[in-house]
Amino acid sequence: MKSHNIFSGIPGRLDQELFELLAGNDRVAIERIISKGQKSPESGWYDQERNEWVLVLKGKAVLSFEDQASIHLNEGDFMNIPAHKKHKVVWTDPNNETIWLAVHY
């Protein structure tokens, strides 16, 4: 067994969002997502088969939902996104990393 640090191993340059599976099985996936100015494509929505619980560990982001106003997330903010709740990331801080912890279940 070995411990790891959620804030280590962050690339100096992020040309695209980084998704890393930290743990999981066929029912649950836990991942670290690192963004730096990235956002979802303008067209289309995430429409996921599983629920997703997200926590912003560091940085800032804005999520938009098809049927409601945008939600601003700051460090420490978390939310549960039900399966098939259409959403997208419309902004992440372009000057600093946004580090997410996401649990898909």
C-alpha positions, -999 to 999 in steps of 0.1 A, spaced: 0 0 0 12 35 -8 -3 69 -1 -7 96 -27 -13 133 -27 -43 148 -47 -22 179 -54 9 162 -67 18 153 -102 1 183 -118 16 190 -152 31 225 -157 12 229 -189 -24 218 -195 -34 220 -231 -65 200 -224 -84 189 -193 -68 160 -174 -89 131 -162 -73 105 -139 -91 75 -124 -81 72 -88 -102 42 -77 -132 24 -88 -151 -7 -98 -180 -16 -120 -204 5 -98 -183 35 -87 -155 56 -102 -135 82 -84 -115 106 -105 -93 137 -103 -100 163 -130 -77 192 -136 -88 222 -156 -70 254 -165 -93 275 -186 -109 245 -203 -146 242 -207 -171 219 -224 -177 223 -262 -203 250 -271 -227 225 -286 -240 195 -267 -244 186 -231 -230 159 -207 -258 134 -204 -243 107 -181 -257 73 -173 -246 76 -136 -250 102 -109 -219 124 -104 -209 140 -72 -183 168 -77 -161 188 -53 -139 217 -62 -107 211 -41 -88 241 -56 -98 269 -80 -131 280 -95 -156 269 -121 -190 276 -135 -215 248 -144 -245 254 -166 -276 232 -167 -300 229 -195 -330 237 -174 -316 263 -149 -292 291 -143 -255 286 -140 -239 276 -107 -206 291 -96 -183 267 -76 -155 279 -55 -130 259 -34 -148 236 -11 -181 237 -30 -196 204 -40 -228 192 -56 -246 161 -67 -256 159 -104 -283 133 -110 -279 109 -139 -292 124 -172 -292 159 -158 -278 177 -188 -249 200 -179 -216 215 -190 -186 233 -177 -188 269 -191 -158 283 -173 -127 274 -153 -100 298 -141 -76 303 -170 -48 315 -147 -49 288 -120 -56 251 -119 -91 240 -109 -88 206 -92 -120 186 -90 -128 153 -72 -156 135 -90 -174 104 -79 -195 86 -105 -220 62 -90 
